[in-house]
Amino acid sequence: MTAQLKPLPAWLDLDERRADRRRMNIAAFLETQVHPTQIGVRVIDLSTDGCLLAVPGGLPLGRYVTLMLPGAVNVEGWIAWSKGDQAGLDYARSLPTAVVEQIIGASDQSAVD
């Protein structure tokens, strides 16, 4: 006899990353307590709860980092996943939508300069 799986409730979203992600390709810097020097990274997408990073050499899972974004915005969080040269950053505190727009605006401005 095989166990029958119960259907998931409609309110349960399998992917808990519900924030809208904004595709981009902006330069940023990353610091960790292990590596106090800044590491150059690229932000591939950005949301109020996290972002996708392109990181040369990758990053260890669970590492606590500070991401320095355009517009003088620093975001702290943990590396939620890492594969090859890409990593997902889960913010310690969600960013307000206005701050996300500020980062996008600052990155657009630096592309014009």
MDAnalysis code that builds the backbone (N, CA, C; Angstrom):
import MDAnalysis as mda
import numpy as np

u = mda.Universe.empty(339, n_residues=113, atom_resindex=np.repeat(np.arange(113), 3), trajectory=True)
u.add_TopologyAttr("name", ["N", "CA", "C"] * 113)
u.add_TopologyAttr("resid", np.arange(1, 114))
u.add_TopologyAttr("resname", ["MET", "THR", "ALA", "GLN", "LEU", "LYS", "PRO", "LEU", "PRO", "ALA", "TRP", "LEU", "ASP", "LEU", "ASP", "GLU", "ARG", "ARG", "ALA", "ASP", "ARG", "ARG", "ARG", "MET", "ASN", "ILE", "ALA", "ALA", "PHE", "LEU", "GLU", "THR", "GLN", "VAL", "HIS", "PRO", "THR", "GLN", "ILE", "GLY", "VAL", "ARG", "VAL", "ILE", "ASP", "LEU", "SER", "THR", "ASP", "GLY", "CYS", "LEU", "LEU", "ALA", "VAL", "PRO", "GLY", "GLY", "LEU", "PRO", "LEU", "GLY", "ARG", "TYR", "VAL", "THR", "LEU", "MET", "LEU", "PRO", "GLY", "ALA", "VAL", "ASN", "VAL", "GLU", "GLY", "TRP", "ILE", "ALA", "TRP", "SER", "LYS", "GLY", "ASP", "GLN", "ALA", "GLY", "LEU", "ASP", "TYR", "ALA", "ARG", "SER", "LEU", "PRO", "THR", "ALA", "VAL", "VAL", "GLU", "GLN", "ILE", "ILE", "GLY", "ALA", "SER", "ASP", "GLN", "SER", "ALA", "VAL", "ASP"])
u.atoms.positions = np.array([
    [0.842, -1.184, 0.000],
    [0.000, 0.000, 0.000],
    [0.883, 1.240, 0.000],
    [0.602, 2.160, -0.888],
    [1.362, 3.399, -0.972],
    [0.628, 4.517, -0.267],
    [1.420, 5.356, 0.390],
    [0.829, 6.512, 1.066],
    [0.407, 7.537, 0.027],
    [-0.737, 8.103, 0.228],
    [-1.230, 9.119, -0.690],
    [-0.877, 10.489, -0.128],
    [-0.268, 11.328, -1.003],
    [0.110, 12.666, -0.576],
    [-1.119, 13.566, -0.533],
    [-1.177, 14.372, 0.494],
    [-2.267, 15.343, 0.593],
    [-1.956, 16.510, -0.332],
    [-2.962, 17.067, -0.981],
    [-2.702, 18.247, -1.814],
    [-2.308, 19.427, -0.917],
    [-1.459, 20.276, -1.463],
    [-1.062, 21.471, -0.719],
    [-2.210, 22.471, -0.703],
    [-2.383, 23.183, 0.387],
    [-3.433, 24.208, 0.409],
    [-3.130, 25.284, -0.627],
    [-4.153, 25.881, -1.181],
    [-3.987, 26.888, -2.231],
    [-3.191, 28.093, -1.743],
    [-3.265, 28.386, -0.436],
    [-2.567, 29.566, 0.077],
    [-1.075, 29.331, 0.260],
    [-0.606, 28.086, 0.167],
    [0.806, 27.796, 0.377],
    [1.548, 27.912, -0.937],
    [2.447, 28.869, -1.012],
    [3.244, 29.081, -2.209],
    [4.549, 28.314, -2.046],
    [4.852, 27.424, -2.969],
    [6.080, 26.636, -2.863],
    [7.321, 27.514, -2.931],
    [7.277, 28.549, -3.723],
    [8.409, 29.469, -3.820],
    [8.080, 30.668, -2.943],
    [8.728, 30.763, -1.804],
    [8.394, 31.815, -0.846],
    [8.954, 33.180, -1.227],
    [9.699, 33.245, -2.335],
    [10.245, 34.519, -2.775],
    [9.173, 35.233, -3.579],
    [8.288, 35.923, -2.905],
    [7.127, 36.529, -3.553],
    [7.404, 37.922, -4.100],
    [8.494, 38.536, -3.696],
    [8.777, 39.900, -4.133],
    [9.112, 39.924, -5.624],
    [8.645, 40.966, -6.300],
    [8.974, 41.136, -7.715],
    [10.466, 41.371, -7.862],
    [11.058, 40.667, -8.814],
    [12.492, 40.806, -9.073],
    [12.708, 41.704, -10.277],
    [13.660, 42.617, -10.158],
    [14.004, 43.538, -11.240],
    [15.325, 43.098, -11.844],
    [15.309, 42.737, -13.132],
    [16.531, 42.334, -13.830],
    [17.418, 43.548, -14.012],
    [18.704, 43.351, -13.835],
    [19.679, 44.419, -14.005],
    [21.058, 43.808, -14.139],
    [22.032, 44.620, -14.282],
    [23.420, 44.176, -14.330],
    [24.267, 45.339, -13.838],
    [24.346, 45.485, -12.511],
    [25.059, 46.626, -11.944],
    [26.227, 46.159, -11.085],
    [27.244, 46.992, -11.056],
    [28.418, 46.707, -10.229],
    [28.116, 47.061, -8.781],
    [28.613, 46.229, -7.876],
    [28.464, 46.467, -6.442],
    [29.676, 45.854, -5.747],
    [29.749, 46.030, -4.449],
    [30.843, 45.462, -3.673],
    [30.284, 44.663, -2.508],
    [31.034, 43.659, -2.107],
    [30.628, 42.766, -1.035],
    [31.741, 42.717, -0.006],
    [31.378, 42.746, 1.261],
    [32.338, 42.568, 2.359],
    [31.846, 41.467, 3.277],
    [32.777, 40.710, 3.816],
    [32.457, 39.720, 4.840],
    [33.435, 39.920, 5.978],
    [33.128, 39.365, 7.135],
    [34.063, 39.464, 8.246],
    [35.322, 38.662, 7.961],
    [35.184, 37.609, 7.177],
    [36.335, 36.780, 6.819],
    [37.233, 37.512, 5.830],
    [36.618, 38.241, 4.878],
    [37.360, 39.018, 3.879],
    [36.975, 40.486, 4.008],
    [37.649, 41.245, 4.895],
    [37.248, 42.633, 5.102],
    [37.528, 43.531, 3.893],
    [38.305, 43.048, 2.914],
    [38.476, 43.839, 1.703],
    [37.256, 43.652, 0.815],
    [36.968, 44.632, 0.025],
    [35.776, 44.583, -0.818],
    [35.990, 43.657, -2.012],
    [34.956, 42.862, -2.299],
    [34.953, 41.964, -3.440],
    [34.003, 42.574, -4.474],
    [34.462, 42.735, -5.707],
    [33.602, 43.243, -6.768],
    [32.617, 42.169, -7.216],
    [31.339, 42.523, -7.289],
    [30.285, 41.593, -7.728],
    [29.393, 42.322, -8.723],
    [28.521, 41.572, -9.385],
    [27.481, 42.130, -10.247],
    [26.132, 41.717, -9.671],
    [25.190, 42.649, -9.601],
    [23.836, 42.346, -9.172],
    [23.034, 42.058, -10.447],
    [22.532, 40.823, -10.549],
    [21.822, 40.377, -11.742],
    [20.325, 40.633, -11.633],
    [19.782, 40.440, -10.450],
    [18.400, 40.856, -10.200],
    [18.278, 41.286, -8.748],
    [17.234, 42.055, -8.484],
    [17.091, 42.699, -7.182],
    [15.619, 42.732, -6.809],
    [15.336, 42.487, -5.542],
    [13.969, 42.604, -5.030],
    [14.041, 43.216, -3.635],
    [12.891, 43.342, -3.001],
    [12.860, 43.892, -1.649],
    [13.398, 42.900, -0.619],
    [13.462, 41.600, -0.980],
    [13.873, 40.578, -0.018],
    [15.214, 39.909, -0.308],
    [15.754, 40.113, -1.502],
    [17.021, 39.468, -1.833],
    [17.467, 39.819, -3.228],
    [18.616, 39.254, -3.610],
    [19.131, 39.522, -4.943],
    [19.987, 38.357, -5.423],
    [20.198, 38.342, -6.734],
    [21.058, 37.359, -7.378],
    [22.365, 38.054, -7.696],
    [23.467, 37.441, -7.279],
    [24.793, 38.016, -7.486],
    [25.633, 37.147, -8.403],
    [26.439, 37.785, -9.226],
    [27.500, 37.097, -9.954],
    [28.776, 37.394, -9.175],
    [29.385, 36.343, -8.631],
    [30.531, 36.479, -7.739],
    [31.676, 35.622, -8.254],
    [32.769, 36.240, -8.703],
    [33.909, 35.430, -9.160],
    [34.384, 34.499, -8.042],
    [34.423, 33.210, -8.308],
    [34.880, 32.250, -7.311],
    [33.786, 31.763, -6.378],
    [32.589, 32.343, -6.443],
    [31.484, 31.899, -5.598],
    [31.639, 32.324, -4.148],
    [30.675, 31.932, -3.332],
    [30.658, 32.251, -1.903],
    [30.139, 31.058, -1.122],
    [30.650, 30.859, 0.095],
    [30.144, 29.757, 0.922],
    [28.712, 30.000, 1.393],
    [27.934, 28.962, 1.385],
    [26.553, 28.996, 1.839],
    [26.491, 29.440, 3.301],
    [25.553, 30.325, 3.618],
    [25.349, 30.765, 4.989],
    [26.228, 31.918, 5.431],
    [27.158, 32.350, 4.613],
    [28.065, 33.445, 4.982],
    [27.282, 34.736, 5.144],
    [27.534, 35.471, 6.242],
    [26.900, 36.762, 6.485],
    [27.726, 37.825, 5.772],
    [27.082, 38.663, 4.956],
    [27.801, 39.631, 4.131],
    [27.119, 40.992, 4.188],
    [27.871, 41.993, 3.765],
    [27.333, 43.331, 3.543],
    [27.508, 43.645, 2.066],
    [26.396, 43.964, 1.392],
    [26.411, 44.326, -0.016],
    [26.303, 45.836, -0.121],
    [27.266, 46.455, -0.815],
    [27.277, 47.908, -1.008],
    [26.808, 48.212, -2.422],
    [25.615, 48.807, -2.508],
    [24.942, 49.068, -3.777],
    [25.060, 50.534, -4.181],
    [24.815, 50.829, -5.464],
    [24.791, 52.232, -5.892],
    [23.753, 53.017, -5.088],
    [23.992, 54.315, -4.958],
    [23.069, 55.151, -4.193],
    [23.379, 55.121, -2.714],
    [24.586, 54.673, -2.348],
    [25.029, 54.617, -0.950],
    [24.103, 53.760, -0.090],
    [23.677, 52.613, -0.625],
    [22.811, 51.698, 0.100],
    [23.612, 50.452, 0.467],
    [23.685, 50.159, 1.752],
    [24.333, 48.939, 2.231],
    [23.266, 47.991, 2.759],
    [23.362, 46.733, 2.330],
    [22.385, 45.726, 2.707],
    [23.119, 44.550, 3.332],
    [22.659, 44.104, 4.488],
    [23.249, 42.935, 5.134],
    [22.348, 41.732, 4.934],
    [22.984, 40.544, 4.868],
    [22.200, 39.331, 4.719],
    [23.083, 38.103, 4.649],
    [22.440, 36.981, 4.334],
    [23.119, 35.685, 4.286],
    [23.092, 35.135, 2.878],
    [24.121, 34.395, 2.533],
    [24.137, 33.696, 1.257],
    [23.194, 32.501, 1.396],
    [22.056, 32.571, 0.696],
    [21.018, 31.547, 0.804],
    [21.341, 30.334, -0.063],
    [22.020, 30.566, -1.182],
    [22.442, 29.478, -2.056],
    [23.632, 29.966, -2.870],
    [24.418, 29.035, -3.357],
    [25.593, 29.368, -4.154],
    [25.873, 28.217, -5.111],
    [26.053, 28.572, -6.380],
    [26.369, 27.563, -7.390],
    [27.287, 28.201, -8.426],
    [28.488, 27.679, -8.532],
    [29.441, 28.262, -9.472],
    [29.749, 29.693, -9.098],
    [29.615, 30.580, -10.082],
    [29.890, 32.002, -9.861],
    [28.633, 32.811, -9.539],
    [27.550, 32.137, -9.156],
    [26.330, 32.851, -8.787],
    [25.928, 32.507, -7.363],
    [25.311, 33.486, -6.705],
    [24.844, 33.282, -5.328],
    [23.586, 34.099, -5.099],
    [22.735, 33.593, -4.223],
    [21.523, 34.302, -3.835],
    [21.694, 34.885, -2.452],
    [21.429, 36.171, -2.324],
    [21.537, 36.860, -1.038],
    [20.146, 37.067, -0.465],
    [19.923, 36.596, 0.758],
    [18.674, 36.788, 1.491],
    [18.925, 37.907, 2.497],
    [18.251, 39.043, 2.333],
    [18.493, 40.194, 3.188],
    [18.088, 39.920, 4.637],
    [18.841, 40.492, 5.557],
    [18.496, 40.402, 6.979],
    [17.222, 41.200, 7.254],
    [17.035, 42.307, 6.551],
    [15.828, 43.134, 6.658],
    [15.384, 43.495, 5.249],
    [14.107, 43.386, 4.984],
    [13.587, 43.723, 3.655],
    [13.846, 45.190, 3.338],
    [14.076, 45.452, 2.065],
    [14.245, 46.826, 1.607],
    [12.886, 47.408, 1.244],
    [12.624, 48.640, 1.623],
    [11.393, 49.285, 1.158],
    [11.437, 49.439, -0.369],
    [10.296, 49.394, -0.999],
    [10.222, 49.533, -2.459],
    [10.886, 50.824, -2.920],
    [10.751, 51.891, -2.154],
    [11.366, 53.181, -2.521],
    [12.887, 53.066, -2.588],
    [13.478, 52.266, -1.715],
    [14.933, 52.084, -1.722],
    [15.349, 51.275, -2.951],
    [14.566, 50.249, -3.307],
    [14.851, 49.484, -4.523],
    [14.826, 50.426, -5.733],
    [13.823, 51.290, -5.803],
    [13.733, 52.249, -6.910],
    [14.925, 53.212, -6.890],
    [15.380, 53.617, -5.704],
    [16.549, 54.490, -5.580],
    [17.795, 53.793, -6.137],
    [17.970, 52.521, -5.824],
    [19.124, 51.757, -6.317],
    [19.070, 51.664, -7.840],
    [17.897, 51.376, -8.374],
    [17.740, 51.270, -9.825],
    [18.020, 52.618, -10.478],
    [17.509, 53.690, -9.879],
    [17.762, 55.030, -10.401],
    [19.239, 55.398, -10.374],
    [19.921, 55.052, -9.282],
    [21.353, 55.333, -9.170],
    [22.146, 54.534, -10.187],
    [21.748, 53.292, -10.429],
    [22.467, 52.477, -11.405],
    [22.211, 52.985, -12.817],
    [20.992, 53.458, -13.104],
    [20.695, 54.040, -14.412],
    [21.503, 55.314, -14.638],
    [21.635, 56.110, -13.587],
    [22.393, 57.365, -13.682],
    [23.872, 57.097, -13.927],
    [24.433, 56.096, -13.242],
    [25.864, 55.794, -13.421],
    [26.134, 55.228, -14.810],
    [25.136, 54.591, -15.429],
    [25.308, 54.078, -16.786],
    [25.351, 55.224, -17.799],
    [24.694, 56.369, -17.468],
    [24.661, 57.528, -18.360],
    [25.945, 58.326, -18.251],
    [26.493, 58.419, -17.041],
    [27.705, 59.242, -16.811],
    [28.922, 58.709, -17.527],
])
